[in-house]
Amino acid sequence: MKKLIAILLAVVMIFSLAACSGGTGKDELKVGFIFLHDENSTYDKNFIDAAIKACDNMGVKMVQKTQIPESNAAYEAAIELIESEDCDIIFADSFGHESFLMKAAKEHPEVEFCHATGTQAHTSGLKNFHNAFASIYQGRYLAGVVAGMKLNEMIAAGKFTAEEAKMGYVGAFTFAEVISGYTSFYLGAKSVCPSVTMDVKFTGSWYDETLEKQAAQALIDGGCKLISQHADSMGSPTACENAGVPNVSYNGSTAAACPDTFLISSRINWVPYFEYIIGQVQKDEAIATDWTGTLENGAVALTELGKNVAEGTQAKLDEVKAKLLDGSLQVFDTANFTVKGEKLTSYKADVDTDDAFTPDTEVIEGGIFYESKHRSGPYFDVRIDGITLLDEKY
């Protein structure tokens, strides 16, 4: 009898230790993903590919829902992933999903909710709601350097004058994320081609191939010699290929479809973040409220160079990247741009987002506008000289 009791106590102790060792206590961790579109969108494909890779690397099951609009459908998708699929982590990839994901997070404190590009996690008061983004402005700056090198090559070849070096940019909405992106791209180009200017057109949609193609064509017709974008379809690259205008794409290479005009693309590599959140849940450890990916951890990535980049581009790219990595170069150094002819010495950004978009946080320190320091989501919304907005879409 004593031997039997000893065995039973040992078994109880083993199960007690297992319960205290962390993890979800489930046989298999499940991660549910909510995507705005599907693989036809370069933006969503970038997330989908990363999710597949990360879940495979971490040995967990992936459940995905595509074509989920920025509406209550996002909330319903999250609830279904929890109640029907038993997911432990829910991730959504679009800015407009945030409020609906927060609603689900309030109702399900036992589930971790992670959201890309959002702004409210640090003020939500929800321990299970998290935002993530990356310092993609560094990647866009590097892509801008490639663009500037190409402009210089075309100027030297007599295709146009330095004063005619105008780029075009197709944006989705007049949001800080888009403004931060096109400004960093412009500053990268300006660092090697000082005379460059840029026109921006907005579509009012993250994904509309027709509108993006029309916007790119309008910019080309308006004298733009090179086009980039923050929109998710092949509309803009296709317009550039048809017109023979160099193009810098976003979220993936368009070299196969646009071999004669593709220069480079920057993107956020989401694998490090997905592996991070999965690992934290597996260890039963907290997920950061705001997570910002960087060049250092591989979250900010560049594609291969296109075949028609200017001579010396790779060497210049390596040089600039090294300076970004060691901190000797800051993308939003206020010495490198003006606003209405004046240098910025102070700027309050809308970091603690509210309905009135109230500026609340000083973001310039020592002459540097520090993007992504006070939260992961972008808040650079400064309209600098040299960039002309031809329209606006909110």
SEVEXGU-988265 format. One record per residue (C-alpha): residue number from 1; x, y, z. Coordinates in Angstrom, 2 decimals, always signed. Example, Ala and Ser with C-alpha at 12.3 -4.5 7.8 and 13.67 -1.06 7.14 Angstrom:
<rs>
+-----+---------+---------+---------+
| pos |      xx |      yy |      zz |
+-----+---------+---------+---------+
|   1 |  +12.30 |   -4.50 |   +7.80 |
|   2 |  +13.67 |   -1.06 |   +7.14 |
+-----+---------+---------+---------+
</rs>
This chain:
<rs>
+-----+---------+---------+---------+
| pos |      xx |      yy |      zz |
+-----+---------+---------+---------+
|   1 |   +0.00 |   +0.00 |   +0.00 |
|   2 |   +2.80 |   +2.43 |   +0.90 |
|   3 |   +4.46 |   +1.67 |   -2.44 |
|   4 |   +1.20 |   +2.39 |   -4.29 |
|   5 |   +0.76 |   +5.69 |   -2.44 |
|   6 |   +4.34 |   +6.68 |   -3.28 |
|   7 |   +3.71 |   +5.95 |   -6.96 |
|   8 |   +0.51 |   +8.00 |   -6.94 |
|   9 |   +2.29 |  +10.92 |   -5.26 |
|  10 |   +5.05 |  +10.78 |   -7.86 |
|  11 |   +2.50 |  +10.89 |  -10.66 |
|  12 |   +0.74 |  +13.87 |   -9.05 |
|  13 |   +4.07 |  +15.67 |   -8.69 |
|  14 |   +4.94 |  +15.09 |  -12.35 |
|  15 |   +1.63 |  +16.56 |  -13.49 |
|  16 |   +2.02 |  +19.48 |  -11.09 |
|  17 |   +5.46 |  +20.28 |  -12.46 |
|  18 |   +4.13 |  +20.09 |  -16.01 |
|  19 |   +1.36 |  +22.52 |  -15.14 |
|  20 |   +3.87 |  +24.99 |  -13.73 |
|  21 |   +6.31 |  +24.74 |  -16.62 |
|  22 |   +4.53 |  +27.30 |  -18.86 |
|  23 |   +2.99 |  +26.93 |  -22.30 |
|  24 |   -0.65 |  +26.72 |  -23.27 |
|  25 |   -1.27 |  +23.27 |  -21.84 |
|  26 |   -2.69 |  +22.23 |  -25.26 |
|  27 |   -1.40 |  +19.50 |  -27.52 |
|  28 |   -1.10 |  +21.93 |  -30.43 |
|  29 |   -0.87 |  +25.70 |  -30.54 |
|  30 |   -3.08 |  +27.35 |  -33.17 |
|  31 |   -2.60 |  +30.77 |  -34.71 |
|  32 |   -5.48 |  +32.41 |  -36.54 |
|  33 |   -4.73 |  +34.98 |  -39.25 |
|  34 |   -7.12 |  +37.58 |  -40.61 |
|  35 |   -6.11 |  +39.05 |  -43.98 |
|  36 |   -7.71 |  +42.00 |  -45.74 |
|  37 |   -7.32 |  +40.45 |  -49.19 |
|  38 |   -5.59 |  +37.31 |  -50.46 |
|  39 |   -2.44 |  +36.32 |  -52.38 |
|  40 |   -3.41 |  +38.60 |  -55.27 |
|  41 |   -2.58 |  +41.59 |  -53.08 |
|  42 |   +1.16 |  +42.10 |  -52.71 |
|  43 |   +0.56 |  +43.44 |  -49.19 |
|  44 |   -1.41 |  +40.41 |  -48.01 |
|  45 |   +0.78 |  +37.90 |  -49.86 |
|  46 |   +3.75 |  +39.24 |  -47.94 |
|  47 |   +1.93 |  +38.45 |  -44.66 |
|  48 |   +0.61 |  +35.10 |  -45.85 |
|  49 |   +4.02 |  +33.86 |  -46.96 |
|  50 |   +5.55 |  +34.93 |  -43.64 |
|  51 |   +2.76 |  +33.27 |  -41.64 |
|  52 |   +3.20 |  +29.97 |  -43.45 |
|  53 |   +6.96 |  +30.03 |  -42.95 |
|  54 |   +6.83 |  +31.05 |  -39.27 |
|  55 |   +4.17 |  +28.50 |  -38.31 |
|  56 |   +6.09 |  +25.79 |  -40.11 |
|  57 |   +9.34 |  +26.81 |  -38.40 |
|  58 |   +7.68 |  +26.86 |  -34.97 |
|  59 |   +5.68 |  +23.66 |  -35.45 |
|  60 |   +2.24 |  +25.19 |  -34.90 |
|  61 |   -1.00 |  +25.07 |  -36.86 |
|  62 |   -2.04 |  +28.05 |  -39.00 |
|  63 |   -5.68 |  +28.91 |  -39.69 |
|  64 |   -6.35 |  +31.77 |  -42.07 |
|  65 |   -9.27 |  +33.87 |  -43.20 |
|  66 |   -8.86 |  +35.97 |  -46.33 |
|  67 |  -10.92 |  +38.75 |  -47.90 |
|  68 |  -11.96 |  +40.12 |  -44.49 |
|  69 |  -12.95 |  +43.81 |  -44.85 |
|  70 |  -12.29 |  +46.58 |  -42.34 |
|  71 |  -15.71 |  +46.19 |  -40.76 |
|  72 |  -17.51 |  +44.10 |  -38.15 |
|  73 |  -16.61 |  +41.16 |  -40.36 |
|  74 |  -13.15 |  +41.32 |  -38.76 |
|  75 |  -14.70 |  +40.88 |  -35.29 |
|  76 |  -16.83 |  +37.99 |  -36.55 |
|  77 |  -13.79 |  +36.35 |  -38.12 |
|  78 |  -11.86 |  +36.62 |  -34.86 |
|  79 |  -14.72 |  +35.08 |  -32.86 |
|  80 |  -15.03 |  +32.22 |  -35.34 |
|  81 |  -11.30 |  +31.54 |  -35.13 |
|  82 |  -11.63 |  +31.28 |  -31.37 |
|  83 |  -14.92 |  +29.39 |  -31.03 |
|  84 |  -14.73 |  +27.13 |  -34.09 |
|  85 |  -10.98 |  +26.73 |  -34.53 |
|  86 |   -9.80 |  +27.03 |  -30.89 |
|  87 |   -7.02 |  +29.50 |  -31.79 |
|  88 |   -4.67 |  +30.72 |  -29.07 |
|  89 |   -3.38 |  +33.75 |  -31.01 |
|  90 |   -5.29 |  +35.96 |  -33.44 |
|  91 |   -3.44 |  +38.23 |  -35.87 |
|  92 |   -4.94 |  +40.80 |  -38.26 |
|  93 |   -3.00 |  +42.62 |  -40.95 |
|  94 |   -4.87 |  +45.82 |  -41.86 |
|  95 |   -5.10 |  +49.20 |  -40.15 |
|  96 |   -8.90 |  +49.28 |  -40.21 |
|  97 |   -9.21 |  +45.90 |  -38.50 |
|  98 |   -7.98 |  +47.33 |  -35.20 |
|  99 |  -11.16 |  +48.48 |  -33.46 |
| 100 |  -12.96 |  +45.24 |  -34.32 |
| 101 |  -10.06 |  +43.14 |  -33.09 |
| 102 |  -10.01 |  +45.12 |  -29.84 |
| 103 |  -13.69 |  +44.34 |  -29.32 |
| 104 |  -12.93 |  +40.62 |  -29.58 |
| 105 |   -9.90 |  +41.01 |  -27.28 |
| 106 |  -12.08 |  +42.52 |  -24.55 |
| 107 |  -14.42 |  +39.55 |  -24.73 |
| 108 |  -11.66 |  +36.92 |  -24.78 |
| 109 |   -8.87 |  +37.79 |  -22.33 |
| 110 |   -7.56 |  +34.22 |  -22.58 |
| 111 |   -6.53 |  +34.76 |  -26.22 |
| 112 |   -3.62 |  +36.91 |  -27.45 |
| 113 |   -4.54 |  +39.43 |  -30.17 |
| 114 |   -1.81 |  +40.92 |  -32.37 |
| 115 |   -2.38 |  +43.61 |  -34.97 |
| 116 |   -0.14 |  +45.11 |  -37.66 |
| 117 |   +0.08 |  +48.86 |  -38.31 |
| 118 |   -2.23 |  +49.76 |  -35.42 |
| 119 |   -1.92 |  +52.58 |  -32.91 |
| 120 |   -4.07 |  +51.82 |  -29.89 |
| 121 |   -2.48 |  +48.94 |  -27.98 |
| 122 |   -0.43 |  +51.18 |  -25.68 |
| 123 |   -3.53 |  +53.12 |  -24.57 |
| 124 |   -6.15 |  +50.33 |  -24.71 |
| 125 |   -5.58 |  +48.95 |  -21.22 |
| 126 |   -5.83 |  +45.42 |  -22.63 |
| 127 |   -3.01 |  +43.08 |  -21.63 |
| 128 |   -3.90 |  +40.69 |  -24.46 |
| 129 |   -3.88 |  +43.26 |  -27.28 |
| 130 |   -0.64 |  +44.13 |  -29.10 |
| 131 |   +0.54 |  +46.24 |  -32.04 |
| 132 |   +3.46 |  +45.61 |  -34.35 |
| 133 |   +5.16 |  +47.39 |  -37.22 |
| 134 |   +8.69 |  +47.87 |  -38.53 |
| 135 |  +11.02 |  +50.75 |  -39.27 |
| 136 |  +10.17 |  +50.29 |  -42.94 |
| 137 |  +11.07 |  +53.94 |  -43.45 |
| 138 |  +14.67 |  +52.68 |  -43.44 |
| 139 |  +13.87 |  +50.27 |  -46.27 |
| 140 |  +12.04 |  +52.94 |  -48.22 |
| 141 |  +14.95 |  +55.33 |  -47.75 |
| 142 |  +17.30 |  +52.70 |  -49.20 |
| 143 |  +14.89 |  +52.15 |  -52.10 |
| 144 |  +14.92 |  +55.93 |  -52.59 |
| 145 |  +18.71 |  +55.85 |  -52.88 |
| 146 |  +18.33 |  +53.33 |  -55.72 |
| 147 |  +15.79 |  +55.65 |  -57.37 |
| 148 |  +18.07 |  +58.66 |  -56.99 |
| 149 |  +20.97 |  +56.78 |  -58.57 |
| 150 |  +18.75 |  +55.93 |  -61.54 |
| 151 |  +17.66 |  +59.55 |  -61.92 |
| 152 |  +21.31 |  +60.63 |  -61.95 |
| 153 |  +22.09 |  +58.08 |  -64.64 |
| 154 |  +19.23 |  +59.34 |  -66.82 |
| 155 |  +20.29 |  +62.96 |  -66.27 |
| 156 |  +23.86 |  +62.09 |  -67.28 |
| 157 |  +22.53 |  +60.35 |  -70.40 |
| 158 |  +20.72 |  +63.54 |  -71.42 |
| 159 |  +17.21 |  +62.13 |  -71.07 |
| 160 |  +16.17 |  +65.15 |  -69.00 |
| 161 |  +17.79 |  +67.91 |  -66.97 |
| 162 |  +18.47 |  +67.92 |  -63.25 |
| 163 |  +15.66 |  +70.45 |  -62.84 |
| 164 |  +13.26 |  +68.01 |  -64.52 |
| 165 |  +14.08 |  +65.17 |  -62.11 |
| 166 |  +10.59 |  +64.59 |  -60.76 |
| 167 |   +9.32 |  +61.35 |  -59.27 |
| 168 |   +5.73 |  +60.21 |  -58.80 |
| 169 |   +4.23 |  +58.26 |  -55.93 |
| 170 |   +0.93 |  +56.37 |  -55.79 |
| 171 |   -0.45 |  +56.29 |  -52.24 |
| 172 |   -3.53 |  +54.67 |  -50.76 |
| 173 |   -4.62 |  +57.13 |  -48.06 |
| 174 |   -3.33 |  +60.35 |  -46.53 |
| 175 |   -2.37 |  +58.47 |  -43.35 |
| 176 |   +0.83 |  +58.82 |  -41.32 |
| 177 |   +1.93 |  +55.36 |  -42.48 |
| 178 |   +1.79 |  +56.45 |  -46.12 |
| 179 |   +3.24 |  +59.90 |  -45.45 |
| 180 |   +6.13 |  +58.41 |  -43.50 |
| 181 |   +6.76 |  +56.00 |  -46.36 |
| 182 |   +6.74 |  +58.43 |  -49.25 |
| 183 |   +8.76 |  +61.00 |  -47.30 |
| 184 |  +11.52 |  +58.54 |  -46.43 |
| 185 |  +11.60 |  +57.35 |  -50.06 |
| 186 |  +11.92 |  +60.94 |  -51.24 |
| 187 |  +14.67 |  +61.74 |  -48.72 |
| 188 |  +16.63 |  +58.69 |  -49.87 |
| 189 |  +16.42 |  +59.83 |  -53.49 |
| 190 |  +17.28 |  +63.42 |  -52.54 |
| 191 |  +20.40 |  +62.28 |  -50.68 |
| 192 |  +21.98 |  +61.32 |  -54.03 |
| 193 |  +19.97 |  +63.50 |  -56.45 |
| 194 |  +19.58 |  +66.89 |  -54.69 |
| 195 |  +17.36 |  +68.47 |  -57.36 |
| 196 |  +14.62 |  +65.82 |  -57.19 |
| 197 |  +10.99 |  +66.69 |  -56.47 |
| 198 |   +8.00 |  +64.39 |  -56.14 |
| 199 |   +4.26 |  +64.44 |  -56.88 |
| 200 |   +1.86 |  +62.19 |  -54.96 |
| 201 |   -1.57 |  +60.92 |  -55.97 |
| 202 |   -3.92 |  +58.95 |  -53.70 |
| 203 |   -6.44 |  +56.29 |  -54.64 |
| 204 |   -8.50 |  +56.06 |  -51.44 |
| 205 |   -8.06 |  +52.28 |  -51.45 |
| 206 |   -5.36 |  +49.86 |  -50.32 |
| 207 |   -6.03 |  +47.68 |  -53.33 |
| 208 |   -7.58 |  +48.86 |  -56.58 |
| 209 |   -5.63 |  +47.88 |  -59.66 |
| 210 |   -7.55 |  +50.19 |  -61.98 |
| 211 |   -7.19 |  +53.28 |  -59.79 |
| 212 |   -3.53 |  +52.59 |  -59.09 |
| 213 |   -2.79 |  +52.17 |  -62.78 |
| 214 |   -4.67 |  +55.38 |  -63.59 |
| 215 |   -2.83 |  +57.28 |  -60.86 |
| 216 |   +0.56 |  +56.08 |  -62.10 |
| 217 |   -0.33 |  +56.99 |  -65.67 |
| 218 |   -1.46 |  +60.47 |  -64.60 |
| 219 |   +1.87 |  +60.99 |  -62.82 |
| 220 |   +3.77 |  +59.83 |  -65.89 |
| 221 |   +1.71 |  +62.15 |  -68.09 |
| 222 |   +2.53 |  +64.93 |  -65.62 |
| 223 |   +6.24 |  +64.58 |  -66.25 |
| 224 |   +7.32 |  +62.11 |  -63.55 |
| 225 |  +10.43 |  +60.20 |  -64.61 |
| 226 |  +10.20 |  +57.41 |  -62.02 |
| 227 |   +7.29 |  +55.99 |  -59.99 |
| 228 |   +6.98 |  +54.32 |  -56.60 |
| 229 |   +3.96 |  +53.32 |  -54.55 |
| 230 |   +2.27 |  +52.49 |  -51.28 |
| 231 |   -0.61 |  +50.51 |  -52.76 |
| 232 |   -1.03 |  +46.80 |  -53.13 |
| 233 |   -1.75 |  +45.78 |  -56.71 |
| 234 |   +0.24 |  +45.50 |  -59.92 |
| 235 |   -1.51 |  +48.58 |  -61.34 |
| 236 |   +1.34 |  +51.03 |  -60.89 |
| 237 |   +4.19 |  +48.69 |  -61.94 |
| 238 |   +2.20 |  +47.66 |  -65.02 |
| 239 |   +1.66 |  +51.28 |  -66.05 |
| 240 |   +5.39 |  +51.87 |  -65.67 |
| 241 |   +6.33 |  +48.81 |  -67.71 |
| 242 |   +3.96 |  +49.84 |  -70.48 |
| 243 |   +5.42 |  +53.36 |  -70.54 |
| 244 |   +9.06 |  +52.36 |  -70.06 |
| 245 |   +9.31 |  +54.34 |  -66.81 |
| 246 |  +11.51 |  +53.01 |  -63.94 |
| 247 |   +9.53 |  +51.70 |  -60.99 |
| 248 |  +10.20 |  +51.01 |  -57.31 |
| 249 |   +7.55 |  +48.61 |  -56.02 |
| 250 |   +6.55 |  +47.60 |  -52.50 |
| 251 |   +6.13 |  +44.30 |  -50.65 |
| 252 |   +7.76 |  +42.15 |  -53.29 |
| 253 |   +9.69 |  +41.98 |  -56.51 |
| 254 |   +7.92 |  +42.75 |  -59.78 |
| 255 |  +11.00 |  +41.77 |  -61.80 |
| 256 |   +9.26 |  +38.85 |  -63.52 |
| 257 |   +6.22 |  +40.85 |  -64.62 |
| 258 |   +8.06 |  +44.13 |  -65.26 |
| 259 |  +11.61 |  +43.14 |  -66.21 |
| 260 |  +12.53 |  +46.35 |  -68.03 |
| 261 |  +11.45 |  +48.87 |  -65.38 |
| 262 |  +11.72 |  +47.18 |  -61.97 |
| 263 |  +14.50 |  +48.66 |  -59.81 |
| 264 |  +13.97 |  +47.37 |  -56.26 |
| 265 |  +11.29 |  +46.78 |  -53.64 |
| 266 |  +11.29 |  +47.19 |  -49.89 |
| 267 |   +9.08 |  +45.15 |  -47.60 |
| 268 |   +8.49 |  +44.17 |  -44.00 |
| 269 |   +9.58 |  +40.61 |  -43.28 |
| 270 |   +6.99 |  +39.45 |  -40.73 |
| 271 |   +8.62 |  +36.11 |  -39.96 |
| 272 |  +10.60 |  +37.46 |  -36.95 |
| 273 |   +7.45 |  +38.88 |  -35.36 |
| 274 |   +5.33 |  +35.80 |  -35.95 |
| 275 |   +8.03 |  +33.56 |  -34.50 |
| 276 |   +8.37 |  +35.94 |  -31.55 |
| 277 |   +4.68 |  +35.94 |  -30.60 |
| 278 |   +4.41 |  +32.17 |  -31.03 |
| 279 |   +7.50 |  +31.66 |  -28.88 |
| 280 |   +6.18 |  +33.95 |  -26.15 |
| 281 |   +2.89 |  +32.05 |  -25.95 |
| 282 |   +4.68 |  +28.70 |  -25.96 |
| 283 |   +6.80 |  +29.89 |  -23.02 |
| 284 |   +3.79 |  +31.48 |  -21.33 |
| 285 |   +5.55 |  +34.85 |  -21.37 |
| 286 |   +4.15 |  +38.29 |  -22.14 |
| 287 |   +4.07 |  +39.71 |  -25.68 |
| 288 |   +5.33 |  +43.27 |  -26.04 |
| 289 |   +2.57 |  +45.87 |  -26.30 |
| 290 |   +4.42 |  +47.48 |  -29.23 |
| 291 |   +7.00 |  +45.59 |  -31.30 |
| 292 |   +9.09 |  +47.32 |  -33.96 |
| 293 |  +11.07 |  +45.32 |  -36.48 |
| 294 |  +14.37 |  +46.70 |  -37.78 |
| 295 |  +17.14 |  +46.22 |  -40.28 |
| 296 |  +19.11 |  +44.54 |  -37.51 |
| 297 |  +16.60 |  +41.77 |  -36.81 |
| 298 |  +15.76 |  +41.21 |  -40.47 |
| 299 |  +12.25 |  +42.64 |  -40.36 |
| 300 |  +13.13 |  +45.42 |  -42.81 |
| 301 |  +14.06 |  +43.75 |  -46.09 |
| 302 |  +14.94 |  +44.62 |  -49.67 |
| 303 |  +14.53 |  +42.52 |  -52.80 |
| 304 |  +17.22 |  +41.92 |  -55.36 |
| 305 |  +18.11 |  +44.78 |  -57.67 |
| 306 |  +16.50 |  +44.94 |  -61.09 |
| 307 |  +18.63 |  +44.48 |  -64.18 |
| 308 |  +18.45 |  +48.16 |  -65.20 |
| 309 |  +19.63 |  +49.91 |  -62.04 |
| 310 |  +22.39 |  +52.49 |  -62.40 |
| 311 |  +26.00 |  +51.40 |  -62.30 |
| 312 |  +27.40 |  +51.47 |  -58.77 |
| 313 |  +23.99 |  +51.09 |  -57.13 |
| 314 |  +24.83 |  +48.01 |  -55.04 |
| 315 |  +27.98 |  +49.61 |  -53.62 |
| 316 |  +26.07 |  +52.77 |  -52.72 |
| 317 |  +23.27 |  +50.72 |  -51.18 |
| 318 |  +25.75 |  +48.80 |  -49.02 |
| 319 |  +27.37 |  +52.06 |  -47.89 |
| 320 |  +24.08 |  +53.68 |  -46.87 |
| 321 |  +22.77 |  +50.54 |  -45.18 |
| 322 |  +25.92 |  +50.34 |  -43.05 |
| 323 |  +25.35 |  +53.92 |  -41.87 |
| 324 |  +21.75 |  +53.17 |  -40.98 |
| 325 |  +22.86 |  +50.13 |  -39.01 |
| 326 |  +25.54 |  +51.95 |  -37.02 |
| 327 |  +23.27 |  +54.95 |  -36.38 |
| 328 |  +25.48 |  +57.51 |  -38.12 |
| 329 |  +22.62 |  +58.16 |  -40.57 |
| 330 |  +19.08 |  +58.94 |  -39.42 |
| 331 |  +16.30 |  +58.94 |  -42.01 |
| 332 |  +14.37 |  +61.84 |  -40.51 |
| 333 |  +17.30 |  +64.07 |  -39.63 |
| 334 |  +15.72 |  +67.52 |  -39.67 |
| 335 |  +18.89 |  +68.97 |  -41.19 |
| 336 |  +17.91 |  +67.28 |  -44.46 |
| 337 |  +14.47 |  +68.77 |  -45.04 |
| 338 |  +12.43 |  +71.92 |  -44.52 |
| 339 |   +8.76 |  +72.73 |  -43.96 |
| 340 |   +7.64 |  +75.93 |  -45.67 |
| 341 |  +11.28 |  +76.91 |  -45.95 |
| 342 |  +12.05 |  +76.44 |  -42.26 |
| 343 |  +13.87 |  +73.75 |  -40.30 |
| 344 |  +11.81 |  +71.83 |  -37.76 |
| 345 |  +13.10 |  +72.18 |  -34.21 |
| 346 |  +10.06 |  +70.85 |  -32.39 |
| 347 |   +7.08 |  +68.72 |  -33.37 |
| 348 |   +4.25 |  +67.12 |  -31.44 |
| 349 |   +2.79 |  +64.02 |  -33.06 |
| 350 |   -0.52 |  +62.27 |  -32.49 |
| 351 |   +0.93 |  +59.24 |  -30.70 |
| 352 |   -1.87 |  +58.57 |  -28.20 |
| 353 |   -4.47 |  +58.41 |  -30.96 |
| 354 |   -7.87 |  +59.97 |  -30.34 |
| 355 |  -10.80 |  +60.90 |  -32.56 |
| 356 |   -9.54 |  +64.47 |  -32.93 |
| 357 |   -5.98 |  +63.37 |  -33.86 |
| 358 |   -4.64 |  +65.60 |  -31.09 |
| 359 |   -0.85 |  +66.16 |  -31.14 |
| 360 |   +0.37 |  +64.94 |  -27.76 |
| 361 |   +4.01 |  +63.81 |  -27.85 |
| 362 |   +7.24 |  +65.67 |  -28.65 |
| 363 |   +9.06 |  +63.51 |  -31.19 |
| 364 |  +12.10 |  +65.60 |  -32.18 |
| 365 |  +15.19 |  +65.05 |  -30.05 |
| 366 |  +18.60 |  +66.43 |  -30.91 |
| 367 |  +17.50 |  +67.36 |  -34.42 |
| 368 |  +16.07 |  +63.91 |  -35.21 |
| 369 |  +12.39 |  +63.10 |  -35.73 |
| 370 |  +12.18 |  +59.71 |  -34.02 |
| 371 |   +9.63 |  +57.60 |  -35.85 |
| 372 |   +8.43 |  +54.38 |  -34.16 |
| 373 |  +10.03 |  +55.27 |  -30.81 |
| 374 |   +6.87 |  +56.04 |  -28.82 |
| 375 |   +4.77 |  +53.31 |  -30.45 |
| 376 |   +5.37 |  +50.85 |  -33.29 |
| 377 |   +2.80 |  +52.37 |  -35.66 |
| 378 |   +4.01 |  +55.34 |  -37.75 |
| 379 |   +3.15 |  +58.88 |  -36.69 |
| 380 |   +5.32 |  +60.91 |  -39.09 |
| 381 |   +2.76 |  +63.12 |  -40.82 |
| 382 |   +4.92 |  +66.14 |  -41.67 |
| 383 |   +4.47 |  +67.65 |  -45.13 |
| 384 |   +7.96 |  +68.63 |  -46.20 |
| 385 |   +9.12 |  +70.88 |  -49.03 |
| 386 |   +9.81 |  +69.21 |  -52.37 |
| 387 |   +6.76 |  +66.94 |  -52.26 |
| 388 |   +3.47 |  +68.04 |  -53.83 |
| 389 |   +0.20 |  +66.28 |  -52.98 |
| 390 |   -2.00 |  +66.43 |  -56.07 |
| 391 |   -5.03 |  +65.21 |  -54.11 |
| 392 |   -5.91 |  +63.75 |  -50.72 |
| 393 |   -7.85 |  +60.70 |  -49.55 |
| 394 |   -8.76 |  +59.88 |  -45.96 |
+-----+---------+---------+---------+
</rs>
